Amino acid sequence: MSLSYLQQESTPLLPDSIWALKWTSTNKLLSGSADGHLRIWDPTESELSTKPIYDLTSNPLAISSISVTEDGRYALSTSLDGTVVLIDIENGEVVGKVETGRETVGEGEKELPAFTSAIHPQNKCWAWSGRSSKLAIRSIDQLSPQEGEGVNGNNKRGGLGGNGKIVDTGKGKFGMDLQFSPDGQSLALSTEQGQVIVLDVETQSIVATYTSHNKAVRTITWSPDSQWLYSGSDDHLIVLYDVRAGSTSGSGGKGEGAVAMMQGHQSWVLKVDASPDGKLLGSGGADSMIKLWDVGQRSCVSTSTGTSEIWGFAWQPAASDTFAAGKQFAVAGDDKAITLFRAAGSI
């Protein structure tokens, strides 16, 4: 079986590479660039090719990760200097900022400079990891600017100023990617040494550690039902994990672990993202390939070749009410533009 997805409209060329990409349930596209700008786009055909709705100089250096809440109201961006920024998407405003390399995680804890961060889908907490085997989890106290703070205020904690705790995974020396499960019960971390670690959010305890890769795992993503986890690595492989019953606050157990390996990329796998109906997995790589995988068949069903490394891949969420689930996605990377792809025959 093969699927046909046709290239559609693109944004204008940006000043620098796009390293992070997210599509919200409110039908906004967010891009994070190597120039430190977070841009918010209207992905409709007539608007995407003009200019972003907001162009925020949110981060001092290149943005390495973006995550969003399930209601599409807030985004969290991380840059290479360890700055984590909370953004009100609708209003295009910074409502919290933490320089993770310059302040302690919590009382009695040390600094933990961030490379990647994630916001809980229901706004309950946020987490980050970077230059160690540790990750940090901090509660979210408020989601509004502090009185008198400007949008680009320096180290204004705002909504990111809750209590924090460090969890030492004991694995790896660098956190590459961090993702909350859609149900908010689990948190997955990938490392530069090939591990994928799953934590229970409520107890903040490790419930599973997978070692299926022998090189850095740059990207992880959850299935929409939070039952499956996918990882992409510098070893060119994508691995599918069964993490059902993986939460100690649920029914217990750790699932079956790695159940499939998908091969097809010729270089590093830089991004994976599961479709909103859970049937397809999208991936982008340093080989400039854009691939779609049938999750049930564990096989590649579509391959497109871009013009440069693909760092961002984002499916249009089902809640955005534009096309049916799994019919449209966006990619971005070193070509400095966001490009939409749509299933042939979609209206």
C-alpha positions as CSV (number, residue, x, y, z in Angstrom):
1,M,0.0,0.0,0.0
2,S,1.2,3.5,-0.8
3,L,-0.3,6.9,0.0
4,S,0.0,10.1,-2.0
5,Y,0.5,13.4,-0.3
6,L,1.0,16.5,-2.5
7,Q,3.0,19.5,-1.7
8,Q,0.9,22.7,-1.1
9,E,1.7,26.2,-0.1
10,S,4.8,27.4,1.8
11,T,5.7,30.3,4.0
12,P,8.1,33.0,2.8
13,L,11.8,32.2,3.4
14,L,12.8,33.1,6.9
15,P,16.2,34.4,8.0
16,D,17.4,31.1,9.4
17,S,16.7,27.4,9.7
18,I,13.6,26.2,11.5
19,W,14.4,23.7,14.2
20,A,11.0,23.2,15.9
21,L,7.4,23.1,14.6
22,K,4.0,22.6,16.3
23,W,0.4,22.7,15.1
24,T,-2.2,23.6,17.7
25,S,-5.8,22.5,18.2
26,T,-6.8,26.1,17.5
27,N,-5.3,25.8,14.0
28,K,-2.2,27.8,14.5
29,L,1.3,26.8,13.3
30,L,4.2,27.6,15.6
31,S,7.8,27.7,14.3
32,G,11.0,28.1,16.3
33,S,14.1,29.2,14.4
34,A,17.8,29.3,14.8
35,D,17.5,33.1,15.0
36,G,15.7,32.8,18.3
37,H,12.3,33.9,16.9
38,L,9.1,32.1,17.6
39,R,6.6,32.8,14.9
40,I,2.8,32.1,15.0
41,W,1.2,31.4,11.6
42,D,-2.3,31.0,10.2
43,P,-2.0,27.8,8.1
44,T,-5.0,28.5,5.8
45,E,-4.0,28.7,2.2
46,S,-4.5,32.4,1.7
47,E,-2.6,33.4,4.9
48,L,0.4,31.1,5.2
49,S,2.2,32.5,2.2
50,T,2.2,36.1,3.5
51,K,3.6,36.7,7.0
52,P,3.2,35.3,10.5
53,I,0.4,36.6,12.8
54,Y,3.1,37.2,15.5
55,D,6.9,37.3,15.2
56,L,8.3,37.1,18.7
57,T,11.9,37.6,19.6
58,S,11.2,35.2,22.5
59,N,14.6,33.5,23.0
60,P,18.2,34.8,23.0
61,L,19.6,31.9,20.9
62,A,18.3,29.2,18.5
63,I,15.1,27.5,19.6
64,S,15.6,23.8,20.1
65,S,12.1,22.7,21.2
66,I,8.4,23.8,21.3
67,S,5.5,22.2,23.1
68,V,1.9,23.3,23.4
69,T,-1.1,22.6,25.6
70,E,-4.0,20.5,24.3
71,D,-6.3,23.5,24.3
72,G,-3.9,25.4,22.1
73,R,-3.6,28.4,24.5
74,Y,0.0,28.2,25.6
75,A,3.4,27.2,24.2
76,L,6.7,26.5,25.8
77,S,9.9,27.2,23.8
78,T,13.5,26.4,24.7
79,S,16.7,27.9,23.3
80,L,20.3,26.7,23.3
81,D,21.3,29.0,26.2
82,G,18.8,27.3,28.5
83,T,16.1,30.0,28.4
84,V,12.6,28.6,28.6
85,V,9.7,30.9,27.6
86,L,6.0,30.5,28.1
87,I,3.8,32.1,25.4
88,D,0.2,33.1,25.2
89,I,-0.5,32.0,21.7
90,E,-3.7,33.9,21.1
91,N,-2.3,37.2,22.2
92,G,1.3,36.6,21.0
93,E,2.7,37.5,24.5
94,V,5.5,36.1,26.7
95,V,3.9,35.3,30.1
96,G,6.8,33.6,31.7
97,K,10.6,33.2,31.3
98,V,13.2,31.2,33.2
99,E,16.9,31.1,32.6
100,T,17.4,27.5,33.7
101,G,21.2,27.7,33.7
102,R,21.2,30.6,36.2
103,E,18.7,29.6,38.9
104,T,18.1,26.5,41.0
105,V,15.3,24.1,40.1
106,G,13.9,24.3,43.7
107,E,14.8,24.6,47.3
108,G,17.9,22.5,47.9
109,E,18.3,21.7,44.2
110,K,21.0,22.9,41.7
111,E,20.8,24.5,38.3
112,L,19.9,22.3,35.3
113,P,20.4,24.1,32.0
114,A,17.7,23.1,29.5
115,F,18.0,21.9,26.0
116,T,14.5,20.6,25.7
117,S,11.3,21.3,27.6
118,A,7.6,20.2,27.6
119,I,4.4,21.7,29.0
120,H,1.8,19.4,30.5
121,P,-1.2,19.1,28.2
122,Q,-3.6,20.3,30.9
123,N,-1.2,23.1,32.1
124,K,-0.5,21.3,35.4
125,C,3.3,21.5,35.3
126,W,6.3,21.7,32.9
127,A,9.5,19.8,32.6
128,W,13.0,20.2,31.1
129,S,16.2,18.4,30.6
130,G,19.6,19.1,29.0
131,R,23.2,18.8,30.1
132,S,23.0,15.8,32.5
133,S,21.2,12.6,33.2
134,K,18.6,14.5,35.1
135,L,15.3,16.1,34.3
136,A,13.3,18.7,36.3
137,I,9.6,19.1,36.9
138,R,8.0,22.3,38.1
139,S,4.4,23.1,38.8
140,I,2.6,26.0,37.0
141,D,1.3,28.5,39.5
142,Q,-0.3,31.0,37.1
143,L,-0.7,31.7,33.4
144,S,-0.6,35.5,33.3
145,P,2.1,38.1,33.2
146,Q,3.3,39.5,36.5
147,E,2.3,43.1,37.1
148,G,4.7,45.5,35.3
149,E,6.5,42.9,33.3
150,G,7.1,43.5,29.6
151,V,6.8,40.9,26.9
152,N,10.6,40.6,26.7
153,G,11.4,41.1,30.4
154,N,14.6,39.4,31.6
155,N,14.1,36.2,33.5
156,K,10.5,37.0,34.5
157,R,9.2,33.6,35.8
158,G,5.5,34.4,35.4
159,G,3.6,31.2,34.9
160,L,6.8,29.1,35.2
161,G,7.6,30.0,38.8
162,G,6.2,27.0,40.7
163,N,7.9,24.5,43.0
164,G,10.4,22.3,41.3
165,K,12.0,18.9,41.8
166,I,14.9,17.1,40.0
167,V,14.6,13.4,39.0
168,D,17.9,11.7,38.2
169,T,17.3,9.0,35.6
170,G,20.9,7.7,35.9
171,K,21.0,7.2,32.1
172,G,22.9,9.3,29.6
173,K,24.6,12.6,29.9
174,F,22.3,14.8,27.8
175,G,18.5,15.0,27.5
176,M,17.6,15.3,23.8
177,D,13.8,15.3,23.7
178,L,11.0,15.4,26.3
179,Q,7.3,14.7,25.7
180,F,4.3,14.4,28.0
181,S,1.7,11.8,26.9
182,P,-1.6,13.2,25.7
183,D,-3.4,12.0,28.8
184,G,-0.8,13.8,31.0
185,Q,0.0,10.7,33.0
186,S,3.4,9.9,31.6
187,L,6.6,11.8,30.6
188,A,9.1,10.4,28.2
189,L,12.8,11.5,27.9
190,S,15.3,10.5,25.3
191,T,19.1,10.7,25.7
192,E,22.2,11.1,23.6
193,Q,23.3,7.6,24.5
194,G,20.3,5.9,23.0
195,Q,18.0,5.5,26.0
196,V,14.2,6.2,26.2
197,I,12.9,6.7,29.7
198,V,9.3,6.8,30.8
199,L,8.2,8.4,34.1
200,D,4.9,8.5,36.0
201,V,4.0,12.2,36.3
202,E,2.1,11.8,39.5
203,T,4.8,9.9,41.4
204,Q,7.7,11.3,39.4
205,S,9.2,7.8,39.4
206,I,10.7,5.9,36.5
207,V,8.5,3.1,35.2
208,A,10.4,2.0,32.1
209,T,13.8,2.3,30.4
210,Y,14.3,1.2,26.8
211,T,17.7,0.7,25.2
212,S,16.8,-0.2,21.6
213,H,19.0,2.4,20.0
214,N,22.8,2.5,20.0
215,K,23.1,6.2,19.1
216,A,21.5,9.5,20.2
217,V,17.7,9.6,20.2
218,R,16.8,13.0,19.0
219,T,13.0,12.7,18.8
220,I,10.2,11.0,20.6
221,T,6.4,11.2,20.2
222,W,3.3,9.5,21.7
223,S,0.3,8.0,20.0
224,P,-2.9,10.0,20.6
225,D,-4.2,7.4,23.0
226,S,-1.0,7.5,25.1
227,Q,-0.5,3.7,24.6
228,W,2.4,3.7,22.2
229,L,5.7,5.7,22.1
230,Y,7.9,6.2,19.0
231,S,11.6,7.2,18.9
232,G,13.9,8.3,16.1
233,S,17.7,8.1,16.3
234,D,21.0,8.8,14.8
235,D,21.2,5.1,14.1
236,H,18.6,5.8,11.3
237,L,16.0,3.7,13.0
238,I,12.5,4.4,14.3
239,V,11.3,2.2,17.2
240,L,7.8,1.6,18.4
241,Y,7.2,0.8,22.1
242,D,4.2,-0.7,23.8
243,V,3.9,1.4,27.0
244,R,0.4,0.3,27.9
245,A,-0.2,0.1,31.7
246,G,3.2,1.8,32.1
247,S,2.0,4.1,34.9
248,T,2.4,3.0,38.5
249,S,-0.6,5.2,39.4
250,G,-2.7,3.2,36.9
251,S,-3.0,-0.6,36.5
252,G,0.7,-1.2,36.9
253,G,3.2,-2.9,34.6
254,K,5.5,-1.7,31.9
255,G,4.0,-2.9,28.7
256,E,5.9,-5.1,26.3
257,G,8.7,-2.5,25.4
258,A,10.0,-2.3,21.9
259,V,7.8,-4.2,19.5
260,A,8.9,-3.0,16.1
261,M,11.8,-1.3,14.3
262,M,11.2,0.7,11.1
263,Q,14.0,1.2,8.7
264,G,14.2,3.5,5.7
265,H,16.0,6.7,6.5
266,Q,19.6,6.9,5.2
267,S,20.8,9.3,8.0
268,W,19.7,10.7,11.4
269,V,16.0,10.7,12.2
270,L,15.4,14.2,13.3
271,K,11.7,14.3,14.0
272,V,8.8,11.8,14.4
273,D,5.1,12.8,14.9
274,A,2.0,10.5,15.2
275,S,-1.1,11.4,13.2
276,P,-4.2,12.4,15.2
277,D,-6.0,9.2,14.3
278,G,-3.0,7.1,15.3
279,K,-2.8,5.3,12.0
280,L,0.2,7.0,10.5
281,L,3.6,8.1,11.8
282,G,5.4,11.0,10.1
283,S,9.2,11.3,10.1
284,G,11.8,13.7,8.8
285,G,15.6,13.2,8.6
286,A,19.0,14.6,7.9
287,D,18.7,12.7,4.6
288,S,16.1,15.3,3.6
289,M,13.4,12.6,3.4
290,I,9.9,13.0,4.6
291,K,8.3,9.6,5.3
292,L,4.9,8.3,6.3
293,W,4.6,4.9,8.1
294,D,1.6,2.7,8.4
295,V,1.6,1.9,12.2
296,G,-0.4,-1.2,11.9
297,Q,1.7,-2.7,9.1
298,R,5.0,-1.2,10.4
299,S,5.9,-0.2,6.8
300,C,6.7,3.0,4.9
301,V,3.7,4.1,2.7
302,S,5.0,7.4,1.4
303,T,8.3,9.1,0.8
304,S,9.0,12.6,-0.4
305,T,12.3,14.3,-0.7
306,G,12.9,17.8,0.5
307,T,15.7,20.2,-0.3
308,S,17.4,20.1,3.1
309,E,17.4,18.5,6.5
310,I,13.9,18.1,8.0
311,W,13.9,19.2,11.6
312,G,10.1,19.8,12.0
313,F,7.1,17.6,11.3
314,A,3.6,18.4,12.6
315,W,0.2,16.9,11.8
316,Q,-2.8,19.1,11.6
317,P,-4.8,18.2,14.8
318,A,-8.3,16.7,14.5
319,A,-9.7,19.5,16.6
320,S,-8.6,22.2,14.1
321,D,-11.6,21.2,11.9
322,T,-9.9,21.9,8.6
323,F,-9.3,18.5,7.0
324,A,-10.0,15.0,8.2
325,A,-7.5,13.5,10.7
326,G,-4.3,12.4,9.0
327,K,-4.9,14.3,5.8
328,Q,-2.6,17.3,6.2
329,F,0.8,17.9,7.8
330,A,3.6,20.5,7.8
331,V,7.4,20.2,7.6
332,A,10.3,22.6,8.1
333,G,14.0,22.6,8.4
334,D,17.2,24.0,6.9
335,D,15.3,25.3,3.9
336,K,14.0,28.1,6.2
337,A,10.3,27.7,5.3
338,I,7.3,25.8,6.4
339,T,5.6,23.6,3.7
340,L,2.2,22.0,3.8
341,F,1.5,18.5,2.4
342,R,-2.1,17.3,1.8
343,A,-3.5,13.9,1.0
344,A,-4.4,13.6,-2.7
345,G,-8.1,14.2,-3.1
346,S,-8.6,16.1,0.2
347,I,-10.9,19.1,-0.1
